[in-house]
């Protein structure tokens, strides 16, 4: 009889443990209802409907100028849809210190407000703000030159 009671107790403990992990009915009902679920099907992949929040806002002149100005740095990650360029460490021509850069282009206009440049020295050391500003100015100048070349064509 004790063996049967032990088996029954073990089975009840396992059933209780599984029931506790099921997660049905309890939880954050408010949080789940606050975010409406979006219905989609497999065929939505082939439709031409886009979300109004999914916009590509990258200025092509700033993008190309950034790649040209920072061409001495090895490109690690590049994402033209979000406007982010991440480079590895490299030494500029005629320079003795290595840098890595992260460039983010956030605006479709050719404007300084749409360009964010971040530089790091070797080992994550900070870089002088004047150096960052000089790189930003070089990118903006080259972008304006590229736009002028396009208009002359």
MARDO-785462 format. One line per 4 residues: number of its first residue (from 1); their letters; for each residue x, y, z of C-alpha. Coordinates in steps of 0.05 Angstrom, whole numbers. Layout:
REM MARDO-785462
NUM) A) X:Y:Z ~ ... $
REM end
This chain:
REM MARDO-785462
1) XXXX) 0:0:0 ~ 57:49:14 ~ 86:38:-55 ~ 18:55:-86 $
5) XXXX) 13:118:-42 ~ 83:139:-63 ~ 66:132:-137 ~ 1:170:-128 $
9) XXXX) 37:226:-90 ~ 90:230:-144 ~ 37:233:-199 ~ -1:288:-162 $
13) XXXX) 63:329:-152 ~ 81:323:-226 ~ 10:343:-247 ~ 11:402:-199 $
17) XXXX) 79:424:-226 ~ 55:421:-298 ~ -9:458:-282 ~ 32:513:-248 $
21) XXXX) 74:522:-311 ~ 15:523:-360 ~ 5:599:-354 ~ -67:598:-376 $
25) XXXX) -115:649:-349 ~ -69:687:-303 ~ -17:740:-317 ~ -20:811:-342 $
29) XXXX) -88:814:-376 ~ -84:891:-378 ~ -17:891:-413 ~ -39:841:-465 $
33) XXXX) -102:879:-481 ~ -67:946:-485 ~ -28:924:-547 ~ -76:901:-602 $
37) XXXX) -53:842:-642 ~ -42:853:-715 ~ -72:800:-760 ~ -29:778:-818 $
41) XXXX) -24:720:-865 ~ 29:689:-907 ~ 4:727:-967 ~ 18:794:-933 $
45) XXXX) 92:782:-949 ~ 76:792:-1023 ~ 29:851:-1016 ~ 51:922:-1030 $
49) XXXX) 22:950:-965 ~ 72:984:-920 ~ 68:1010:-850 ~ 68:1085:-849 $
53) XXXX) 122:1082:-795 ~ 170:1043:-839 ~ 205:1097:-877 ~ 275:1101:-904 $
57) XXXX) 303:1170:-888 ~ 375:1168:-911 ~ 406:1222:-953 ~ 446:1189:-1009 $
61) XXXX) 497:1244:-1012 ~ 512:1240:-938 ~ 515:1164:-943 ~ 564:1164:-1001 $
65) XXXX) 606:1220:-972 ~ 611:1182:-906 ~ 636:1121:-942 ~ 686:1162:-983 $
69) XXXX) 714:1203:-925 ~ 721:1142:-879 ~ 748:1096:-933 ~ 812:1084:-894 $
73) XXXX) 771:1048:-840 ~ 748:976:-851 ~ 672:972:-854 ~ 643:924:-803 $
77) XXXX) 569:936:-808 ~ 529:975:-858 ~ 454:985:-858 ~ 426:1031:-911 $
81) XXXX) 355:1023:-885 ~ 371:1054:-817 ~ 429:1097:-841 ~ 481:1066:-796 $
85) XXXX) 554:1053:-815 ~ 600:1020:-764 ~ 674:1014:-779 ~ 732:978:-747 $
89) XXXX) 797:1009:-724 ~ 842:1042:-774 ~ 894:1097:-778 ~ 881:1158:-822 $
93) XXXX) 932:1175:-875 ~ 987:1215:-843 ~ 961:1202:-773 ~ 991:1162:-717 $
97) XXXX) 929:1144:-676 ~ 877:1092:-695 ~ 803:1107:-694 ~ 737:1072:-705 $
101) XXXX) 675:1108:-727 ~ 600:1100:-723 ~ 559:1144:-770 ~ 484:1151:-767 $
105) XXXX) 444:1189:-820 ~ 375:1206:-793 ~ 346:1255:-843 ~ 333:1253:-918 $
109) XXXX) 355:1326:-923 ~ 427:1346:-935 ~ 433:1379:-867 ~ 483:1376:-810 $
113) XXXX) 427:1358:-762 ~ 416:1292:-799 ~ 489:1269:-790 ~ 515:1239:-725 $
117) XXXX) 587:1217:-722 ~ 619:1182:-663 ~ 693:1167:-660 ~ 731:1123:-611 $
121) XXXX) 806:1117:-602 ~ 842:1051:-590 ~ 815:1015:-529 ~ 751:1057:-529 $
125) XXXX) 788:1121:-511 ~ 750:1186:-523 ~ 767:1230:-582 ~ 771:1306:-579 $
129) XXXX) 707:1341:-601 ~ 746:1381:-651 ~ 767:1317:-687 ~ 695:1293:-690 $
133) XXXX) 673:1361:-716 ~ 728:1360:-769 ~ 704:1291:-794 ~ 632:1316:-795 $
137) XXXX) 652:1378:-834 ~ 692:1336:-884 ~ 631:1290:-895 ~ 584:1349:-904 $
141) XXXX) 632:1384:-952 ~ 639:1321:-994 ~ 564:1310:-994 ~ 553:1380:-1021 $
145) XXXX) 605:1367:-1075 ~ 570:1303:-1095 ~ 503:1339:-1099 ~ 534:1393:-1142 $
149) XXXX) 563:1341:-1189 ~ 494:1308:-1196 ~ 462:1374:-1214 ~ 514:1388:-1268 $
153) X) 498:1322:-1303 $
REM end
